[in-house]
Amino acid sequence: MRLRMAAVLALLLTSCGADPAPPTPPVDPLQPPRWTGSPAIPALMSGVDQQAAGWDGGLVLARGTGGGPDGRDPEVYTSADGRDWRAAVPESGMRASSCCGRVVAGHGAAAYLLGWNSREELVVWRTEDGERWTAAPLDLRDLGLKRSVDLEATITAGPDGVLVAAKDAYAPPSFDGVYVWHSPEGRSFGAMARLPGQRDGQPLNFVVEAIGAGFLLGMSAGEGSTALFSSRDGTDWREAGAGPPGVGGIQHLSANGATVVAFPYPLSPSEPQVWHRRDGEWRPATLDPGRLPDAGVVPADQRRVQLVRAWGAGFIAVGNTFGEEGQERAGMVWHSADGASWSRMPVREHGFDAAWPLMDVAVSRQTATLFGYRSDPAEHLLTWQAQVP
């Protein structure tokens, strides 16, 4: 009886104690994110070609041109919170990360790493805990590759699975188009599919992104028009119209609901740097350059956009100045509610002027982490975090 009364008393005391912490207020999807900086972290790896991805278990950071041709060992790190990092190179024979495209992706329960093993196989490694990786080699038998550098590959992941896309990286190519492998869960990949394109002797550019329903792929050759393709299952691809008019290929692509945004390779400083499409028609969008005396207010030809992502009901883009000799160095973040008008967040207010470049943004459990490096010789990794609407 005394034990039972003690339990009841403890329950009453708990219920009469301090009020519970108020719930975190919802993030307004129409307002720009509020970034909070973290203390600088010692540099995890050399070089600036570093990419990040998030999943429910945390974050993964890897170098996009690791090992292999550049003579450096692959470098991969994972973190549960974006602050404490550990080395996490797969032990199952990883020789190099892939070249020239995205090498990391994440969605839901798992993160994925694209690279080559010692048997010259292109492999997708999968992890749920950031420590143990399982390997899923892709079928390359129909390609007749002689070297891993003969293939330029990239990876993306979303609600409808994991997709790897690649092109021949030598001239003349054996196929004028894009190779595609898909997996519903990232554990094993089906047979390779071919998505034909038209190079006409020009270098082929392609970009692929997982979107809310399936995948979106843009393909262009030289300064010709860009063709868009969409697929719900990563296997059955259908034409989704042409890209923005008069651009030299799409560098960054994203979609949110009925809106598609595209950042082209610029052909001249005066042309629009971002386009949006709604109801089947492309229109130029406005990219806010910022206002003096803030940092990073530079001409259009001195801006670089590194990536674009869906953000709540809108979009977010990350970039920086070119930072060449005699030019200002600063990171920049833009936010758009509709893809048509892009507002630049204050640079000095958030400490983005200390970063060059801003490299990536990744989401884990509704928390986004922005990655950059210090622009001074200290070479510390800088991170900021914000809640995703």
Summary of the structure (lengths in Angstrom):
residues: 389
radius of gyration: 22.4
end to end distance: 50.2
largest distance: 88.4
contacts: 1308
relative contact order: 0.12
helix: 8%
strand: 46%
